[in-house]
Amino acid sequence: MDEQDTGPQLNEQLYSRQLYVLGLPAMKSVRKAKILLSGLQGLGAEVAKNLVLMGVGSLTLHDPHPTQWADLAAQFFLSEQDLQKNRAEACQKSVAELNSEVQVSVHEGDLTEDLLKSFQVVVLTNVGLKEQLSVGTFCHDHGIYFLVADTRGLVGHLFCDFGENFITVEDPTEAEPLKASIQHISQGNPGILTLQADSHHFREVHWVTFADVEGMVELNGCEPRPLHVQEDGTFEIGDTSFCSQYLRGGFVIEVRAQTVSHKPLNVALLQPQVVAEDTQRARCLHQAFRALHKFQDKYGQSPQSWDPTDAETVVDLLQTLEPLKGSQGEPLQEPWDEGLVRRVALSSAGILSPMAAVLGALTSQEVLKAITRKFKPLDQWLYFDALDCLPEDEAAFPKPEDCTPRECRYDGQTAVFGAGFQEKLRDQRYLLVGAGAIGCELLKGFALMGLGTGDCGGVTVADPDNVELSNLSRQFLFRSQHISRPKAEVAAEAAHRLNPHLKVTPYTHPLNSSTEHIFGDCFFSGLDGVAAALDSFEARHYVAARCTHNLKPLLEAGTLGTLGSASVFVPHVTKQYTGPSSDTHAEAGPYPVCTVKHFPSRTEHTVVWARELFEKLFHPAAKTINQQQLADTQRPQEVQAVVGELRQQPQTWKDCVMWALGHWHLHFHSDIQQLLKLYPPDKVSPDGMPFWSPPKECPQPLRFDASQDTHLLFVLAAANLYAQVHGWSDSLNQAALKDLLKTLLLPDPQHQARLFTSALELAQASSELGTVQPRRKPSKAYEDCSQGPSLKPLMFDKDSNFHVDFVTAAASLRAQNYKIQPTNQAQSKQILGQIIPAIATTTAAVAGLLGLELYKLVDGPRPLHAFRNSYLHMAENSLCRQVPFAPAIQMFQNWRWTCWDRLEVSAGQPERTLESLLTHLQEHHGLRVRMLLHDTAYVYSARWPSEKRDQYLSRSLTEVMREMGWEPKPGQRVLVLELSCEGEEDDTTFPPLHYQL
């Protein structure tokens, strides 16, 4: 058996979104991985959660220490009932429940050499330096991937050692490899490759492989070959003299490969290679950790929380450390920032959930890189600190007596921020919008932090969706028994189990204009802030607008594969949320029908065509037959379409495959031949120009080849979907399908004409028959269909493998017809606007980053430079934290304002008239109003005829609004109007007028 096919079976539906990021070969490697994780405090719990959710083969837990109160501030697998129990043993059951496909075990003894040899990856978290060095040396000598991670209060680090010759082949970055269509390949040594289109973007490519080549099939999927550019623009690709003669087609595909050399920990400790924007700060933090280890070895314990004596001892120990060395072994005489080391030492006794989430996510991603060789591994140290969460003024630092342990679940957090801060957290009232991947992580963090656990506090979570199978690979609060239940309810129940003191209220309603009777002004007035975990820009814009309207801070995060962002928007401090406009989101655009059907020139065209083909084959025809209305309402060509798609009930799986095979031949061969009859390759337009000229590409019909993966995938997906429509559950793997196809022949043209209908012929029939059609008796073929059992129309489902496989394969085949770069699953889903590729590591990281900003909001008020917007690219080891932009200031005459300001006017008793409102604006703000608008409706215009103006000016504003059809919504306190005034510039945007009802 092929090595890649051994090990646990991959549940592609469970890992669907993860597959779009890592790819199938990488996921198969993940499913075979054996990992040892030592250290089960908060950071270790995060690593265990992420790895199990992402489906590693087996995970062995090790931790010789008992559970302490301080652990519960970040350890979500443990509770008060586990105090004094061994952490690893107490965690095992809960960790295993996350994913039944992962084997989770516990090792109770020491980490012996015999034990270490049996693992592919060893991860140590919150372990002493002596043990790190011992285990790290052994792993380096025996080719075992080794990682160390630790957090101390608001500072954390990660170290990776993947050996001295670690080759990452799949993808050093997350960008798609370059791909180009082939014109010709010569036989020879060297063989010469000629590309179809402009090939300048391949001149920097060093290694390539091939796909879908006809004739010279030996190159398909070959080992990476070197690529050398020739003066005439062709490329040398090595020896092809042994290959068959090239016939046609195919693609050349870039292969990215690089070698990484890692030093063992004992060497890297003194010669640290750090990944950081500020190398000097990172090295200083490196020294701080060394000093903390030395303090631990000398005194048998960590520095006490906010103890100035212990902190000064750590600073003194800094001077006794063996000096660091440069890459060439030269001593580094750098002046270390003693103030930075002192702050690290003062707050180092704490354990914080957000810090564990961030470092745990980064560590887990590096484990995946080691296993899959996909993406660029860390080289070699990464330091992360959030000391900006502490007060700027040292006089406001917590006092030691305020941080002493109280034997409660928040001891790890009060060790950093003090008991007074914990009381502030308890009374916070927050709205969490979205209980998906990021939302679950945020809610978990809220429970661990104690947000909303007091008598005056609480958390409201709103999400209209239900739990789906694919959610389970990245959403910690859901289990298989929760599938089809509302996400908000399940998440609320799970968070309450994490912390019984959490007051959490679920809503299964969306947050949009239709639910403002629920989430109205009264609701928002009772909040301290909002956290948004949404996958739609439209929804983000709406929530952000509500926060701006109600002057509430907004925490907002999003991910796309290994890309992530976490941003904070604070009234009167930062700029408001703008984000990409909804019309720039990756959605299927309004492409011309003719272009999509017959003259595609872009990848997007092929995907939209494939999506429409899915709808045509599997939804309306089945629905029409079920409704039994065809005879009275449908046109002849529509009758023909239904009969063509669902002529007969399949009796066997072979019938389904024959149907799918016939459709392959129809859409990628016969339809193209028919199009070329109407528009031959040499056709000339009336203007004398070739008809087939850019952007129109002259297509070529394909020939079915079961050895081509895309050809096979289309037939497999189409046959299964056809079976589902008819109530069958049969499914075949690709190997079995290949065997069946050997016994089948493509339908001959005459037989195919009876079974299928060319889309092009239908279009011609439609234009010839016109728009008015006589009713006619249904055909015998339709009667055959309608007499069978009810059919099941299929709606496209972003989390169904066969649905996505069909669209992806159809789009790729269509692209081959027209020599367009094919799409993959991730691109297809993004183009269709149906899915955002997501993995557990990125979602956990951005949630942790938002948790750090939440600390600042609760402790507030804080100046602008205290906040951070974070941008993360885990594939490239990039974590950038920047101070947000301040809100833009606008001016009119002597008046200055920002996006957070508004003109507030009370309606009064009795209510003021429209005329008195305009007078008030002029007298108090110097504004001569030319126009008042509510949404797009005019409430007042200076250009109205005098009669109309006089008529409206004497009425109250609400009377004018009601005449326009407006009625106040339940709970609405404010009527928002926009205004335009005399003397304004073209780019002036006045603050909204808030008319208090």
N, C-alpha and C positions, 0 to 999 in steps of 0.2 A: 504494500500500500504506500502511496505517496506520503512522504513525511508531513506535508502540510495538512493531510487529511486525518492524521492521528490526533489523539487527545479529545477533550470534550467537544461535543457538537455545538456549533454556533447557532443560537437562536436569533436569526437576522431581524425578525420583527421586534424583539425586545431591544436589540441594539441598533435599531434603524438609524437614528440620528447620529449615533456615535460612528457608525459605518461611513457616513458621509464625510467625516473628519479624518478618520484613521485609515479607511479602506479595508477591503476584505483580507488581504494577506496579513496586514498588521493585526487585525482583530483575531485571526487564527493564532497568531503568536501570543497574543494576550491570553487566549483561552487555554494555552498550554503552560503558562508561566507558573513557576513555583517560587514563592516569596516568603522570606522570614522578616517579621516586623517585631522589633524589641523596643518596648517603651509604650505604655498605653495611657499616658496622661492625655490632655486635650489634643495636642498635636498628633500623637499616635492614633487617637480615635479618628481624627480627620483623615489620616492616610488610610487607615483600615476601611473606613466608609467609602472613600473614593475608589479604591482598588476593587472592592467587592461589588460596588455598583457597576463598575466598568467591566466586570466579568473575568478577572484573572482566574487561572486554573485552580490554584490553591494558595491559601494564606495561612501561615503558622504564626500565632501570637505568642509573645514571650514578655513577661514582666514579673520579676520576683517580689514586687512591692505591694503593700496593702493600699486599699482605697482610703484617701484622706478627704476631709471636708473641702479643702482648697481645690481638689480635682473637679468637683461638680460645677465649677464656674465655666468649664470648657469641655468636660467629658460627658457627652450626651448618651453614652451607652450605660452609664452608671447612675445610681440614685442613692438616697439615704440608706436604703436597705442593704446596700453593698459595702458600707463602711467597714473597714478592717478586713474585707475579703480581698483575695488576690485579684488584681486588676484584670489580668488576662483571662482567668477562669470566669470572673464575673461578667466579662464582656462577650465571651464566645457565643452564647446563644443569640444575643441581640445582633451581633455582627452577622452570624450565619443567616438570620431571618431576612436580611436585606436582599439576598440573592441565593435561591436554592441551587443554582447551577455552580456555585463556588464552594469548594471544600475548605472549611475553616476549622483549624485544630489549635491546640495549645501545647506548648512545650514547657514543662515545669522545671527542668534542671538548668544547668549552666550552658553557656554557648560554647560547646566543645568543637574541636576541629572536625570531628566526624560528622557532627550535626551540620556545620556550616557547608561542608562539601556537597550536601544534598540539595542546595538551593541555587537558583539562578541569580537572585537578587537578595541582598541583605540590607535592611534599613534599620538604623538605630535612631531613636528619638529620646531626648532628655536623658541621655546616658553619660556617665562620667568620662573624662578625657582618657584615663588609663585604659578603660575598656574599649573606647573608640580606636585607640592606637593598636591595641592587640588584635581586635577583629579586623580592622582595616588592613593591616599588614598581611594577615593570612589571606583575606579576600583578593588583594592585589596579586599575591604570588600564585593564586590558584584560579585566576580568571573569573572571579565572582564579582558581579557588579555591586558596588558598595556606596551607600548614601548615609549621611549623618544630618540630622535636622534638630533644631533646638529653638525654644523661645524663652526669653526671660523678660517678663513684663511687656514692655512696648518695643522690644528688640528681638529679632530672630535671625537665624542663619541657616544655610543649606550648603552641604559639601557633596560633590559627586566624584567618584573614581570608577571609570568604566574601562580602565586598563590603558596600556601604552599604545595600543594599535586598534582602537575602536573605529570601525568603518560604518558610517551612516549612509545608506544607499537610497532608501526610498524617497526621502524628501527632507533636505536640511531646513527648508522653510515650508510654509503651508500653501504657497502659491502653486497653481497648476503648472505642470511642465509644458514647455513649448511643444507644438505639434504642427506638422505641415504635410500637405498632400504630395505624393511622389509622382513625378512624370516618367522617370526611367531609372533603372539600375543596370549597369553593365556587368557582364561576367569577366572576371580578371583578378589580377593581384597587383595593384589594388583595384577593387571595384569602384566605379564612379557613380555617384548619386546625383540625379538632377531633380530639382523640386518644381512643382507646378507654378507656384506663385512667387512673389517677392520673398527672397530667402535671407535678407540682410539680418533678420533677428536671430538666425541660426549661426551667425559667424562667431559668436562668443560661446557657443555650446561645444563642450569637449567630448561628451559621451552620449550615445544614442542607442535606442532599440527600435524595433519595427512592429507594425500590426497591420492586419488585413491585406497583406501583399499577396497578389495572385501570381502564380508561376513560381517565383523565387520564395517559396513558402518556408524554406529553412531559416529565413531571417525573422519570421514572426515570433515575437517573444524571446529573441536571442539574448545572450549575455551582452552587457553594454559593450559597444564598439566605439573606438576612437573616431572622431570626426575632424577632418582636416580640410580647410577651405582652399580651393584652387583659384588661380587668377581669373578664370572665365566664369566664376560664380558657382561652379559645381563643387562636389565634396568627395574626397577619398574616404572610404569606409572600411578599408582592410580587404582581406582576401575573400572574394566571392566566386572564385573559379570552380569551387566544388558545388556550388548551388545550381538549382534548376534555372532555366531561362526565365527572365522576368516577362510577365505578360501585361499586367495592368494594375492600377489602383494601389492602395496601401498608404500608410502614414509612417513618417519618421517621428520619433518621440524622444524628447530630451530626457536624459537620465542624470539626476544630480547625485553626486557621490563625493564624500570627503572623509579624510582620516583625522581622528581626534586622539591626542596623546595626553593621558592623565597621569599625574604623579600620585604616589601613595600618600596617605594622610600624614605620615611622619615627616615627609619631605615638604608637602604642600602647606603644612602648618607654619613653617618658617619661610617658605617661598610662596606666599599666597597669590594665586592668579584670581583676581576678583572681577566679577561682572557688575559694574556699577556706573552710574552717571558721574558720581563724585568718588573717585578712587581713594582719595585721602581720607574721606569720612569712612568709607568701607574698611580701610585698613585700620583705622582707629577703633572701629567697632570690633574688628578681629582681635585687636589687642585687649579690648575690654572683656571679651569672652575668655581669652587666655587668663586674664587676671582673676576673673570670677572662678574659673576652674582651680586656680592656685589658692584662692581664698578657701574654697571647698576642701581641698586637700589638706590645708594647714589647720583649719578650725573645725572640720567635720560637719559643716553646715553652710548654707548660703547666707549672704548678708541679710540682716533684718530689714523689714520694710521701713524705708525713710529714716533709717538710723544713720545720722551724720558720721558717727565714729566708724561704723563698718564701711561706709562709702569712702571715707578718707583712707582707710586701710587698703581698699581695692586700688585707689589711685596710687598709693605708695608701692603696692605690689607691681604696678605697671612698670615702674622703673627697674625692677629686678628681673624682668623677662629677658630671655635671650633675644638679641636684636633680630628683626626681620631681614631677609635678604632679597635682592632683586633677581630677575630671571637668570642672570649670569653668576649668581652667588655673591654679588657685592653687598656689603651691609647697607641698610637703609637708615639714614640718620634723619628721621622725620620728627618734627615736634608734634607730639600727640596732644589732642584737645582734651585737657584734663577736665574741663567743665562738662564735656560730652560724656566722658567716662564716669564722672560723678553722678550725672543724671541716670545713666544706665544702672549703676550700682544701687542708687536709692530706690528705683522702681523694679528691680530685678526679681523680687520675691513673688511677684504676681503671676497669675495664669489667666489669660484673657481669651475669650472665645473668638473674637475677630482675628487676633494674631494667629491663633491655632488654625483658623480657616484659611488664611492667606498662605502661611508656610506649609500647611498640610496639602493644599492644592498644588503648590509649586513642587513639593516633594513627589507627590503622586504622578505629576506629569513627567518628571525626570525618570521615574521608574518605568513609565510607559515608553519613554525614549530608549531606555536601555533594552527593554524587551523587544520592541518593534524595529529599532534602528530608524525610526521615522522622526523627523524634525531634528533640529540642531541641539545637541546636549550642552548642558551648562559647563563652562570652563573657568574654574572649578568651584569657586566660592561665590555665594550670593548672600549679601547682607541686606536686611530690610528693617527699617525702624519707623515707628510712628510716635516719636517723642513729641511731635507737634500736638499731640492730644493733651499734653500737660499744660498747665497755666504758664503764660509767658513770664509772669512776675513770680520770682522764687518765693516771695512772701506769701503767695497763695498756695504753695505746695502743701500737700497733706501733712499732718503732724503724725509722728510715730504712734501715739496713743489712739489716733483715729483709724489706724490701719491694722491694729492687732487682731488676731483671729478671734472670731465670735462663735465658732462651731456652727456655722450656717453655710448654705450652698453657695454663697457669694464671697466667701473668704478669699478666694483667688483674685477676685476683682477689687475688693476693698483694700487688698494689699497694695494696689496701685493708686486707686482714686480716693479711698477713704469711705467711711460709713455715711458721711453726710451726702456724698455724691450718690451713694446707693439709694438714699431716700428720694432724691430727685428722680432717679430712674423709675422707682416704684410708681410715682404719681403721673407718669407720662401717658398721654392718650394719643395713639397713633393709628393711622389707616394704612393697611398694606393692600395695594391693588395688584392682584395677580398671585395665584398660589401654584405657579409652575415651578420650574427648576430653581430659578433665583428666589422666587417667593418662598419656597419651602426652606431654603437655606437661611433667608432672612428671618423667617418665623422661628426657626430653630435657634438662631442667634438671639432673638428677642427673649425667648424663654430662658436661655442660659444666662443672659445678662440681667434678667429680672425686670425688663421693661414692662410697665403696665400691670404690675402685680399688687399694687397698693389699693386702698379703698377708693381713691379718686382716679386711679389709672385704668388702662385697658387697651386692648388691641382689637381692631376690626379688620377682618380679612374678607375681601370681595373678589370672587372669581365665578363666572357663569359656566365654566367647562367641567367636564367629568374626567375622571382618571382613565388613562389609556395604558395599554401594555407597554408601549415604548417609553412612557414616563418613568418606569421603574428603574431604568438604567442611569438616571441622573437626579431623581427626586427622592430625597431621603425619608420623607414622612409617609410615603405611600408603599403599600404592599400589594401582592397579587389579589388578595381578597377584596381590595378596595376598587378594583376595576369597575367602571361604569357608575361609581358613586361620585357626587359632587366634590371637586377638589377642595373648595373652601371648607366644607364640613369635615372632610377627612383630615385636612391639615390642622384645623382647629383642635380636633380631638387628639391628634398625635402630639401637638405642641403642649396641650394641657397635661398629657401624660409625662412629658419631659419635665414640666414644672407645674404641679397642681395649683400653685398660687397665681398662675397666669390667667388673667381675665380676658378671654378671647371670644369674639362674636363673629360667626361666619355669615356672609351674605352670598347667595347664589345668583346675584344680579350683576350685570356689567355696569361699569361706571361710564355712563354716557348721557346724552341729553334726554334719553327716554326714562332715566331713573332719577332725575333731579327732584322728584317728589320724595325720594328716599335719601339721596345724598345731596341735599339742598344746602342753602346758606346756614340754616340752623345746625345741621349736622357738622359742617366744616368749622363753624364757630367754636365747637367744643373740642377741636383737635389741637395738639401741639405740633404735629407734623404728619407728612405723608411719605411713604416709601412705595415707589412704583417699580414693579417687576413685570413689564409688559413686552410682548413680541410684535407689537404693531405701532408704527409711528403715528398713525391716526389716534390711537388710544393714548399714547404718550402726550401728544399735543393737547388732547382734551384735558387730561389730568393735570398737566402743567398749567393750563389756562385757569383751571379751577383753583389751583394753589396760588397763582398770581392774583386772581380776583379776591381770594379770602386772606391774602398775606400769610400763607403758611409755608414753612420750609419744605423742600422736596428733595428726597434722596432717590436717585434714578440710576438704574444699571441695565446693561444689555450685553449679550455675547453673540459671537458668530464663530463657531468652532473654537479655536484657541485664541481668538481675539476677544477682548472684553473691555468694558469701560464702566466706571463708577463715578458719578458726579453729584455734587451738592449745589442746591440753589437756595439762597437765603435772602428773605425780603430785605431790601435796602442795603444789602452787603454785596451780593454777587449779581451778575447778569441773570436774567430769567432764562428758562429753557427755550431753546429754539429748535435744535436738532434738525436732521434732514427733513425737508417737506415731504408729505405723504406721496406726492406725485413723483418723487425721485426714488421711491422704494423699489426694490426688485420685484416688479410685478409684470405680468403679461401686458404689453402695451397694445394700443389700438392699431394693430398693423393692418394694412389694406388686405381685404379678403383674397383678391387675385394674387397678391404677392405671396401670402401664406400658402395658398393652394397650389400654385403652379410656378412661381418665380422667386423662391426664397433666396436670400443672399446673406443672411445672418443666422447665427446659432439660435437666436430668439425665435426666428421664423419657424425653424424646424421643431422647436419645443411646443410652440403654440399649435402648430399643425398636428403634432402627436397628441396633444391634450384634446383637441377637437375630434380626432379619430377615436380616442377612447370613449368620448361622450356618444359619438355616432354609433359605435359598435355595441356598446354595453348598456346604454341607458334609454334613449327615446324609443328605439324599436321595441324593446321588451315592454316598456310602459304602454306603448300604443296597443300592442297585442293583448296585454292584460285588460285594457279598457274596452276591447271589443268594439271600437268605434271607427275602424278604418274604412268600412264600406261607405259610411255616410259623409265622412268629413275630409278624407285625404285625397290628394291628387294622385294621378297615375304614377308619376315618378317617385312619390313617397311610398306608394304601395310597393313599387319595385325595390326601393331601398330597404324596406322592412323585410321583404322576402329574401333579398340578397344577403342580409345580415343573419337572419334567423329562420332559414327556409325549413329546416327539419329538426326534430328533436334528436340529439345525439343518443345513440344506443350503447356506445362503448367509449372508452378513453381514446381509442384510435380515431373515432369520429371527430372528437374535439381537436386532436392533433391535425387531422386532415383539414378541418376548417381553418385552423390557425395557419397551416402551411399554404393553403390557398390564398389567404389574405396577405401573407408575406409576398407571394408571387404577384398578386393583384396590385398592391400599393408600391412595390419597389421594382417591379419589372414591367408588368402589362400597362399600368397607367403611364409610366414614363415612355414606353414605346408609343402609346396612343398620342401623347403630347408631342412627341417628335414627328409623328405623321402630320399633325397640324402645323407644327413649327419646326421644320427640318433644320439641322445644324447650319446649313448654308442659306437659310432664309434671309431675305433682305427687306428691310422696312421701306415704306413709301419714300422716305427721305434719302434712300440710297445707303443707309448705314446698316451693318449686320444686325439682324434682329437679336441674336445672342451676343450682346456686348454688355460690359459692366453697367449697372450692378447685376444684370441677368446672366446667370451662369447656365451654359448648356448642359442639361443633365445626361446621365448615362444609366441605362437599366442595369440592375445588379443581377447576379446569378446566385441562386441559393447554394450555400456551402455549409454543411453541418459542422465543419471543423472551425468555423468562425464563431467566436463567442457571442457576438452581437446578434447574428442570425439565429443562433440557438436560443438566446434569451428571449427574443421576440416570440418565437413559436411556443416556448415554454410558458411565458406569461399570458399570451393570447389564449392558448388552449385551456389554461386554468381559469381564466376569467370567463371564457365561454362556458366551461363546465359549471362555474358558480351561477351564471345566469339561469342555467337549466336545472339547478338544484343538485349538481354533482359536487363531491368534495375531493375528487381524485387529484393527485399531484404527483409529478414525476421529477426526479432529479435529472440533471443534465446528462449524466452518463447513460441512464436508462432511456432518455429521450433519443440520444444518438443511436442507440441500438434499434429503437422502433423506427426511426427515420430511414434506416438502411433498407427497411422492408417496404417503404412507401415511395411512390412516384408522385411528382408534381402533377396536379390535374391538367389534362390536356386542354388546350384553349377552348374547344367546343363545350366540354363538360364544365369548365370554369365559367363560361358565359352563362350557363344555366344556374350555377350556384351563386355567382357573385355579379355585382354590377359595378362597372367602372364609374368612379366619381366624375370623370371628365364627360363620359357619355350621359350621365344624369344631368350634368350642367347644360349640355347641349340640348337634351330633351326638354329641360325646363324652359330654355329660351325659345324653343320652337313652339311649345304648346301654349306659351303665354301665361297670364295670371288667372284667367277664368277657365275652370276645368269642369266638365260634366261629371256628375256622380256616376259611379259605375259599380257593378257587382264585384265583390272581392274575388281574387283569383283562387284556384284550387290550392295553390301552394300556401296561401295565407290561411285557408281553412285548415290545412294540415297543421300549421303552427298553432292556430288558436284552439284546436281541439285538445291539445296536450295540457299538462299541468301548468299552473301559473308560473310565469317567468319572474326572475328577481332582477329588476333594474339595478345597476351598480352606479353609485355615486363615487366620484374620485376621492380616495382617502389617502392623505399624505403619509399615514403610518402603515399602509398596507404594502407589503413588498411587491406583490404582483402588479398592483396599480402603478407604482413608481417604476418598476422594471419595464413594464409595457411602454410607458411614455418615454423613458430614457432610451430603450432599444429602438423604438420607432423613430425618435428624433435623430439618433445616431445613424440609422440606415438612410433616413432622408438626407442627412448631411453628406453621406457618402455618395448618394445620387447626384448631388449638386456641388461636390468638392468643397464643402464647408467644414470647418473644424468641428468635430463631433462634440457633444455634450457629455457630461457624466451625471450621476444622480444628484449630487449636491447642486450643480449648476441648474439642472432641470427644476429642482424644487425652488430655488431662488428665483428663477425666471418666472415661474408660475405664481410666486408669492404665497406658496403654501407652507413653507417650512423654514426655520432657521436652524442650521446644523448646530448641535449642542452636545457638550460633554460635561461630565460631573466636575472635572477639575476647574474649568474656567468659571462655571457658575458659583462654585464654592468660593473662589478667589474674589470675585467682584462683590459677593455678599459680605465677605469679611472686610473688604475695603470700605463698603458703606457703613458697616458697624463702627469702624474707627471714626468716621465723620459724625455718626450719631452721638458718640461720646461728646464731641465738641458742641453740638446743638443743645444737648441736655445741660451741659455745664455753662452755656452761653451767658451773656452775649460775647462773641469773639470777633476780632477784626478780620478783614478779608484775608490777610496773609496767614491766618491760622488754618484755613481750610485747604483741602486738596481735591482736585479732580484727577482720577487715576486712569491710565491707559495701559492695557496689558496685552502682550503678544507672547503667549507661552511657547509657541513654536520657535521663536527667535530670542527667547530669554530677555525680553524687553518689558520693564515695568517702570513707567514714567508717572511721577506724581507732581502735578503742577498747581500753583495757586490759581484759583478761578479768575476770570475777568470781572472787573467791576462793572456795574451797570452804566450804560452810556448816559451822558447828561445832555438834555436838550434845553434850549433857551428860547424864550419869546419875550421881547422887551426886557424887563428886569426879573423875569420869572424863570426859575430853574427847576427841572424835574427829571425823574428817571421812570423806567417802566413800572416801578413799584408804587408810584404816586397816583392819586386820583382826586377828582373834584367831588367832594361830598356835600350834598345839599339835601336837607330834610324837606319832606313833603309839607310838613306843618299841619296845624289844625285851626281852621279848616284848610284844606289843601290849596296850595298856591296855584295860580293860573300859569299857563305857558308863558304869558307876557311877563308875569312877575319873576318867573324863573330866568328868563333872558335878562331882565333888569338886574337881578341878583348877580349873575355872572359878570355883567359889565361893571357894576359898582364895586364888587368885592375882588374881582380878578382882572379887571380891565379887558375883558373879552367881549367883542362885538360879534355875536354868533351869526354866521351866515347859514349854517345848516346843522340840524340835529338828526341823527339816524339811530334806529334800533335794528340791529342786524343790517339788512339792506333796504329797510323801509324808511321813507322820509317821515319824520315827526314834525319837522319845521324846515322851511326853506325861504330865505329872503327873496327868492325869485318868484315865489308864488304870486298870482294876481292879488291885488289889494283886497278884493272881496273875500277870497279864500283865507288870506292871511289874517284878516280881521275876525273872521269866523272862528279860527282855531285859537287865536291869541287869548280870547276871553274864556276859554275852557281850561279845565285842569289837565295836567299832563296825562293822568290815567284815563280821563274821558277821551282824549285824543287817541290814546293807545287802544282803548276798547273799540273805538270806531274802526280801527284798522284790523280788528279781529284778535287783539291780544287779551289774554286772561292771565292773571298771576298764577304761578305754580304753587302748589302746597309748600309752605315753608319758605317761600321767596321773600326776602327782606329788602332786596335792592333791585332797582331797575337800572340797567347799564345802557348808557347812550354814548355815541361818538359824536364829536362836534368838529366843525370847521369854522374858522374865524377870520375876520378881516385882517389883512396885513401879514398873514402867515406865509412862510416859505413853502416851496413845493415838497420838501422833505420833512416838514414839521408834522409830528404826530402828537396831538394833545393827549393828556391823560384822560382816561374814560370818566364820564360823569356818572357818579353813583348817586342815584336818586333814592333816598331812604324812604321806603314805603311805611 
